[in-house]
């Protein structure tokens, strides 16, 4: 029997990302950031670490990078505040943890991981999630920590144009600001054959206070099951919730016998568009196959096997 070759994949959001919108320097910044994120997760897998630790590290790094809409650089709500969501799932045990509508946590993915490890609940929201995280010793930040000029300008445009709650998270000013879906995520398979997935987001620009999208909802924006696949989604959150997109990939594989590529194609290219769902996902199956489909013009993404080269991409 051939040994399992660990693999990790990451994404930093999908949407209208045209070559004309980025100059060479800006494009290089995204590739450099994605490579750095991949490198962290890949290093864990190469040392025999768990898929769970690999996706946690990758999403932690994405949350720390203001180019992406998660953690530092999260988008603004209609009220000019920030509300962040994150989730994580262990494919070995089907344990999961998530937080939503948090306003003071530096790294929501670490809070989601603690919720999962605590085991009492799966999803904590708002003040309760923040109190839980503080008691666990996780870092808190003032509201202005999340601020970036690019996010603020995007929010101002949303207010002036009256598109309440309709704009998606901007990754950087040169990208088409009004059609970028800003979620981040990671999926991985480790040497023990265990899968894991993690997803984090600042949500959508100008969203209503209290809005929750697919990112912290297990089965919608995040899912992992050792029998099938690990999935992290990015896109029009409400549509991914209605379609239970992440779980649907797994269900198509388990119950219909579809391959990873076939299941991803069915969900991203057929089912989601049928309800005007736009975006993409990253997925790795129990055999280490990787699929990174999207039905938009582009998606920030990358993948790497343990010991192999890291590959990053933006456009179709």
Secondary structure, 3 states (H helix, E strand, C coil): CCCCCCEEEEEEEEECCCHHHCCHHHHHHHHHHHHHHHHHHHHHHHCCCCHHHHHHHHHHHHHHCCCCCCCCCCCCECCCCCCEEEEEEECCCCCEEEEEEECCECCHHHHHHHHHHHCCCCEEEHHHHHHHHHHCCCCECCHHHHCCHHHHHHHHHHHHHCCCCCCCCCCCCCCCHHHEECEEEEEEECCCCCEEEEEEECCCCCECCCCCCCCCCECCCEEECCCCEEEEEEECHHHHHHHCHHHHHHHHHHHHCCCHHHHHHHHHHHHCHHHCCCEEEEEEECCCCEECCECCCEEEEEEEECCCCCEEEEEC
